[in-house]
Amino acid sequence: MTKARLLRLSVVLVSIFMILLIIVYWDNVGTAHFYLHTSFSRPRSPGAIPGITAGEDWEALPDVDEFLAKLLSSSLRQNNSIPRKAEQLLVQGSNKPVVSNLEENVRGYDWSTHKDRNSLDQEKLQLERQRTLREFCANSSFTFPTKERSFDDIPNYELNHLIVDDRHGIIYCYVPKVACTNWKRVMIVLSESLLDQGVPYRNPLDIPREHVHNTSTHLTFNKFWRRYGKFSRHLMKIKLKKYTKFLFVRDPFVRLISAFRSKFELENEEFYRRFAVPMLKLYSNHTNLPTSVSEAFGAGLKVSFSDFIQYLLDPRTEKMTPFNEHWRQVYRLCHPCQIDYDFIGKLETLDEDAAYLLQLLKVDRLLRFPPSYRNRTASSWEDNWFAKIPLAWRQQLYKLYEADFVLFGYPKPENLLKD
């Protein structure tokens, strides 16, 4: 009887082990390509940013997580570097994407080569940004929606902005209107998730814009459930522990202005139908609006910045549908109090931050960050854009985005919030 029980137990254990092997090794993305050769994890001391090594800091994981972690580590030892040929690849120039004069004027494209500015003390800067974020996340007197929930409380659909590159051990949380198009291009090149005539893209600027924002192009956390089932959260936690996690942010009010300009000053059929038509009806008392954006623009019917602000402040907006990602708060997109980011970049220091990050990730020999458009939506524009917005609205808007200001160290725009 005892032997029979042991035999059945052995069969069960072997079956579980084989299922885990199939999940881990035979997935079409494959954590078998779990290349971890990034140069840093979270800082341990002000003077050092240690490298990530297999088996480091795993003792706090639950049993199932620990088992999966050890299983993944076995492939780590076999795949701990990029092929020599890829390492020697250095992306040269490329043709810039074709953009219309109107789009260039609104978005502010500038494809000229910019000379490097005086280098910042990036290590010190990163420590300061992370310190600010962690202090306010831990400050019980500073509250905002969803702050107190745990990572397990975040539903899968809210994890769709976390893009994973298993080849290099990188997780990027993209924030629209913060150079996310070019960072997505970088992630595509690194993960080799998109092919051009059977060959992975090597130059980020060669990737067409329509492919960059195609959701099927990227492996994101919200797709883990379909791939890994009940093990998805365990794998997420392991990757969050071992991978290098980064995001880029910008001044919240400037980001709003940029979103308004690109989505409502340019002819965008989707945003016209989904957002502009309701705004024009609710806040400008227009009826019988044209069915297409080209007809509306031709008739001079455009959403005003005032309409847009009213829409953001209207309590009915969130009841109907969550904020669109282009104006959704960063804390709702990237969950900075639940995820311990290793690198916080800012659009205001994009050139320096991007160059430093690629060096830390040890991928600067593979590619350069694209010569991204020099967005002309500057902080100095805020006074002009908000000049006709009532003071009470500005104050409400600040409260709506206060968490993003505070968590990422942006000063309170006092000049906009007082008479």
N, C-alpha and C positions, 0 to 999 in steps of 0.2 A: 504493500500500500504506500509506504514511504517513497519507494523508488518511482512509483507511478506519479505521485504528486511532484516529485523533483523533476521528472521528465516533462510533465505538463508546464511547470513553472519555467523550465529551460526553453521550451518552445515559445511560450509567451514572451520571454525576454528577448530571444533571438528575433522574433517577429517585430517587436517594438524597435529593436536596434536596426533592422533592415528598413523599416519604414522611415526612420530618421535619416538613414543613409540616402535613401531615395530623395527625401525632401531636400537634403542639404546638397547632395552631389549631382543630382540629375535635373534640377530646375533649369529652365532654358536661359535664365540669367546666370545662375550658378554661383553660390558662395564658394565653389571650388576655385573660382578666380578671385579669391579673397586676398588680393595683394595689399599688404599693409607695409608701406615703406614711407609713410608720412613722417615729418620731422618733429612733430610735437603733439602732445595731448594737452590737457588742461594744465596751466602753470602750477608748479608745486611751491616755488619760491620766487621772490622778485628777481632773482638773478638767473633763473634757468627755465627753459621750456624743454622738458625731457622728451626723448623719442618714445614712440609706441613700440612695445615689444610683446610678442606672444606670451600669454599667461600672466600679464601684469595686471594687478588690481582686480582680480576676479573673485576674491574671497567673499565679497559681500553679496554675490548673486545667489538666488534661491537654487535648490537642487536641480530642477529641470534646466534652468538657465546655465548652471555650471556644467551640466552634462553636455548641452548643446555647444557651450563655449569650448570645451575640451575637444569636442568633435570637430568644430571649425578650426581649432588651432592645429590639428593634424594636417589640414590642407595648407595652413599658413606656412608651415615649415617647408613644404614642397614648392610653394609659389611666392617667394618673398622678394621678388624683384621683377622689374620690367625687362622684356627682352632687349639685348644689347642694341639691336637694330633700331628699335623704337626710341631708346635713350638718346641715340645719336641724331634723331630727327629734330630739326629746329625749323619751325614754320617761318617762311619768308613772307613776302607780301602777298596780297591778293586783291582782286578787283573789288571795289566797294559795291554794296548793294545799290540798285537803282532806286532813287526816290524822287518823287515829284518836287517841284519848287515849293509848292504850298506845304507839303509834308516837311520838307527841310526847314522851311521858315518856322513852322509851329514846333516841331520836335527839336530843332536846333542842331542838326547834324553838322559835324565838323570832322572830316576824315583826314585832315592834315596830321602829320607826325608832330607830336608835342615833345619838347625837350623835357627831360626829367627835372622836376623841381628839387629844391634842396630837400634832402632826405630827412624825414622826421625820425624821432626816436621811437620807432614803431613798437618795440617791446614794451617800453614804458607806457605808450599810448594804449596798447591793448590791455595791459594790466589795469589802467585807470578806467577804461570803458567797462571791463568785466567787474571791477570793484563796484562801480556805480550801479550796474544792473543787479548784482547780487545783494547789495545793501538794501535797495528798495524792494526787491522781491522778499527779503527777510523782514522788512519793516512792517509790523502789524498795523501801524497807524496809517499806512498808505494802502488804500484798497481800490480795487477795480474789478469788474466782472471776470469770473473764471480764475482769479489769481490763486485761490486757495485749493483748487482741485489738483489731483495728482495726474501723472501721465496716463495712468490706467483709466482715468475718468474722461479723457479726451476721445471723442468718437472718431472712428476711422476716417469719416469724410472730412474731418478737420485736419487730417495729416497729409492732405494732398499736395502741400507745398514743400514737403521734405523730399528732395531728389537724392537718390542714393547712387554712388559710384562704387561698386564692389571691387573693381580692379585696383583702385588706389586707396580705398578706405576713406571716402569723403562723403559727407552729407551736407547738402546746401539747401537752405530754406529760402526760396525766392520770394521777393517782395516786388510786386508790379510797380513800375515807375521808379525803380532804383537799379538801373542798368541790368535788369533781370534778363533781357533778351540775350545780351552778350555773355552773361554768366551761364545761362542755359546752353549757349553754344559751346562754351568751355567744357561743361559737363558732358555734352554729347561727344566731343572729341576724346575726352579722357575715358569715358565708359565704352566708347566704340558702339554706341547704341543705334547708330544710323549709318547706312552705307550709301555710297555714291558709285553706281555701276559695280557693285560687289566689293568695294574697297571702303574701309572706314574713313570718314572725313578726318583730315589732319589740320586743316586751317579753319578756325571758327567762322571766319567771314565768308567761307564758301557755302555755309549751310543756309538755305533759303529761309526767310522769316516764317513762312507758313509752316515749315516743318519744325521750327524751333518751339512753337507754341502748341504743337499737336500733342495732346495728352498721352497718346500711345508711344511717343518717342522716349519718354522718361520712366524709369522705375521709381515710383514714389511709395511712401509708407502706406498710403491707403490701398495700394494694390497687394500688400502682403497677405491680407486675409484670403484672397483668391488663390495665392500661391502656397501658403503654408498653413492655412486653416487655424486650428487652435494654438499652434506654435508661433503664430505671427507676432504676438506681443513679446514673447520671450526673445525672438530674433531681433525685434526692434530694440529692445533694451540692451542686448549684447552689442549691436552696432552703434547705438548711442554711447555706450561705454568705451568702445574701442576705436571708433572712427573719429576723424577730425570734422567738427561741425562748425559751419560758418553761415553768416547772413550779412546782408548789407542794408543799411537804413538811410533815411534822410529826414530833414526837417519836415514834420507832419503837415504843416500848412502849405509848405512849398510843394510837397508831394500832391496835395489836393489840387493845387493850381495846375500842376503838370498833368494830372489825370483829366481835369476838366478840358484843358487845351487839346489833348490828343484824342479824346473821345467825343467831344462835342463841337470843337472848332474845325475838325476834319470830317469829311463825309464818311460816316460809319453806319452802315445799314443796320447792323445788329443793335448797336447802342441807341440808334434813333428809335427803332421800334420798341425796344425793351424799356428804355429810360427816358428818352427825350419826349416822346409822345405823352406819356403820363405827366411829366413835369410841365409841359406846355399847357396841358388841360387843367391841371390842379393849381398852378401858380401864376399862369399868364392868361387864364380864361379863354384859351383858344378852343374852338370846336371845328369839326370837319377838317381835320389836318390831312395833308397829303400822305399817301401810303408809302412813298419812298423818300429817302433823305435828299436825293438830288432835287426833287420837286420842292421840298421844304426849303432847302437852301436857296433855290432859285426865287422863291417867294419871300425870302428874307426871314423865314421862321427858324430861329435858332434859340436854343436854351441859353439863358443868361447865367452868369455866375451867381447872381442872386437866386435864381430858380434852383440852381444846384445846391446852394447852401440850405435853402428851405427844405429841399428833399432830404438832405442829410439829417436835419434837425426834426423832421416830421416823425412823430412816434409811430405813425402808420407804416412807415417804410420798413422797419425791421419786422413788423408783424406780418407783412406780406411776404418778404423774402430777406435773407441776410444780406448785408452790404456786399456789393460786388467787390471782387478782390482788388480792384484798382483803387478803391477808397476804403477798404476794410483796414482796421487798425492792425499794426504789426503784431501786437500782443495776441491778436486773434488768429493771425496767419502762422506765426512761428513759435508761440508758446514759450517765451524766454524764461519764465519762472519755473517751467517744468523740464526744460531742456537746457543743459549746461553747455552753452556755446563756447567753443575754443577760440573763435575769432569773430570780432564784430567790426565790420567795415562800414564806412560812411561814404555816401556819394560826394560829399563835400571834399573828401580826400581820396577820391577813387583811384587816381593814378598811383599814388604812393601805397595805398592799402592793397591794391590788386597785385602790384609787383612784389610786395613783401609776402603776401599770402602764397603766391605761386612758388616763391623760393622756399617757404616753410613746408609746403606740400611736396617739394622736390620734383616739381613738374615744369619748372621754368625753362628747362631745355627741350621740353616737348612742344611748348606753345607759348605765345605771348598773349596777354589779355588784349582783345581787339581795340584798335584806336577808336573807342566809343565816342558817340556824339557828345559834344560839349553842350549839355542841356542849358538852354538860356533862361529857364525858369529859375531865377536867382532869388535869394532871400530878400534882396533890396526891392523886389517887386511887390512884396506883401502889402506895403502901405497903399500902393495904387490899386491892387486888386480888391482889397477890403475897404477901400475908402467909402463905397456906397452901401456897405453892409452895416446894418444897425448894430450899435454897441452890444445890445442884449444878445443878438445872434452870435456875435464874435465870442462873447463870454461862454455861451452855451456850447459853441463849437470847440472851444478850448477844453471844456470839461469832457467832451466826447472823445478827444484825442489826448487828454492829459497824460495818460499812462505812457504813451509813446514818447512824449516830450521828456518825461521824468526818467523812465527806464534807460533811455539812450543818451541822456545828458544834454538835451537841447534846451536852451534857455527859454523861459516863459516869455512870450512876446508881449511884454508890458505895454508897449506903445499902442498895441491893437486892443488892449483890454481896459483902457482908461479913456475918459473923455479928453 
